[in-house]
Structure formats: structure tokens, C-alpha cells
Amino acid sequence: MKTDNELIAEFDGWTEDEHLQNYYRHNKQNSFRGIPIGCFYQNMMYHLSWDWLMPIVQKIHSLGNDPKIWESNDFFHVDNKAIWAPIEKVYEDVILFIKWYNQLKEV
């Protein structure tokens, strides 16, 4: 079973490395030498850092244009909570949204 940070990472476009267990790579380029970004999932900081979590909140917000989401009565706004809530609450809501969104994509 995937950890919450792995779930967020995959939503964000990270993929598990074929050769290194628990290591994820992203297609984004590192500004140093232009190499792909990589990270062990244990070092992902979505649960501790706004710098990691807010791009995910922005991605969720951008999905508001997806007709599949608007057709569902279960849609909720994660982005509004990010302004007022502590990071732990926003992190929990992001996890709930991603699980819901992944189920919606399977339909």
C-alpha cells in the first residue's frame, strides 16, 4: 500500500524508479546540470513544507475546468482551505481529494 506522500507524488507526475526501490523520479529538470529530479519517498516533504504542498493545491485548483469533476456532486474545494488552515489539515484534504479523484478517473 502506498504512503500518502507516494500518492501525492504520483498525482504530481513522479514515477517510481525501476531500479531503485522507494526512489521516485520526476520529468521536471533540475536547474543544476539539467538532470531529472529524483528523491526517495521518505524524503518527500509534502506533509511538512508549504513549498512542496502548495503546487499540489494549485494543480487541484486547475482541475476545476475538468468536466468530470463538475459532474460529480462530491467535489470539494481544497484551495480555499489552504489560505486559513494549518498545513496538516490541508495535507489531509489533499490526500482525500487525490483518493477521490483517482476513483473518479477509474469510472
C-alpha positions as CSV (number, residue, x, y, z in Angstrom):
1,M,0.0,0.0,0.0
2,K,1.3,3.4,-0.9
3,T,2.1,6.1,1.6
4,D,0.3,9.4,1.5
5,N,3.4,11.1,0.2
6,E,3.7,8.5,-2.6
7,L,0.1,9.1,-3.5
8,I,0.7,12.8,-3.8
9,A,3.9,12.3,-5.7
10,E,2.2,10.1,-8.3
11,F,-0.5,12.7,-8.7
12,D,2.2,15.3,-9.2
13,G,3.8,13.3,-12.0
14,W,6.6,11.4,-10.1
15,T,7.2,7.8,-11.1
16,E,8.8,5.0,-9.1
17,D,12.3,4.2,-10.4
18,E,12.6,0.7,-12.0
19,H,16.0,0.0,-10.5
20,L,15.9,1.7,-7.0
21,Q,13.2,0.6,-4.6
22,N,11.3,3.5,-2.9
23,Y,13.0,6.0,-5.3
24,Y,10.9,8.4,-7.4
25,R,11.9,10.4,-10.5
26,H,10.1,13.4,-12.0
27,N,10.2,14.6,-15.5
28,K,11.0,18.2,-14.3
29,Q,14.6,19.2,-14.8
30,N,16.9,20.1,-12.0
31,S,18.3,23.6,-12.6
32,F,21.8,22.2,-11.8
33,R,23.1,20.3,-14.9
34,G,19.6,19.7,-16.3
35,I,19.3,16.3,-14.8
36,P,15.9,14.8,-13.8
37,I,14.8,15.3,-10.2
38,G,14.9,12.2,-8.0
39,C,14.0,11.5,-4.4
40,F,13.4,8.7,-2.0
41,Y,9.7,8.9,-0.9
42,Q,10.8,9.0,2.7
43,N,12.5,12.4,1.9
44,M,9.4,13.9,0.3
45,M,8.2,16.8,2.4
46,Y,4.5,17.3,1.3
47,H,3.4,16.9,4.9
48,L,5.9,19.4,6.3
49,S,6.6,22.1,3.7
50,W,4.3,24.6,2.0
51,D,6.9,24.7,-0.8
52,W,6.1,21.1,-1.6
53,L,2.3,21.1,-0.9
54,M,1.2,24.4,-2.5
55,P,2.0,23.3,-6.1
56,I,-0.3,20.3,-5.5
57,V,-3.1,22.6,-4.2
58,Q,-2.6,24.8,-7.3
59,K,-2.8,21.6,-9.5
60,I,-6.0,20.6,-7.8
61,H,-7.4,24.1,-8.3
62,S,-6.5,23.9,-12.0
63,L,-8.6,20.7,-12.3
64,G,-11.7,22.8,-11.7
65,N,-12.0,23.0,-15.5
66,D,-12.3,19.3,-15.8
67,P,-15.9,18.4,-16.8
68,K,-15.7,15.1,-14.9
69,I,-15.2,16.9,-11.7
70,W,-18.0,19.3,-12.2
71,E,-20.4,16.5,-13.0
72,S,-19.7,14.9,-9.6
73,N,-21.6,16.1,-6.5
74,D,-18.7,15.1,-4.3
75,F,-16.3,17.8,-5.5
76,F,-14.9,20.0,-2.7
77,H,-12.5,22.9,-2.7
78,V,-9.1,22.2,-1.3
79,D,-7.6,25.5,-2.5
80,N,-9.9,27.7,-0.2
81,K,-8.7,25.9,2.9
82,A,-5.0,26.4,2.1
83,I,-5.3,30.1,3.0
84,W,-6.6,29.6,6.5
85,A,-5.8,26.1,7.7
86,P,-2.6,24.7,9.2
87,I,-0.5,22.5,6.8
88,E,-1.6,19.3,8.5
89,K,-5.3,20.0,7.6
90,V,-4.5,21.0,4.0
91,Y,-2.3,17.9,3.7
92,E,-5.2,15.7,4.9
93,D,-7.6,17.4,2.4
94,V,-5.2,16.9,-0.4
95,I,-4.9,13.2,0.3
96,L,-8.8,12.9,0.4
97,F,-9.1,14.8,-2.8
98,I,-6.5,12.6,-4.6
99,K,-8.1,9.4,-3.5
100,W,-11.5,10.7,-4.6
101,Y,-10.0,12.0,-7.9
102,N,-8.3,8.7,-8.6
103,Q,-11.6,6.8,-8.1
104,L,-13.3,9.3,-10.5
105,K,-10.7,8.7,-13.2
106,E,-11.3,4.9,-13.0
107,V,-15.0,5.4,-13.9
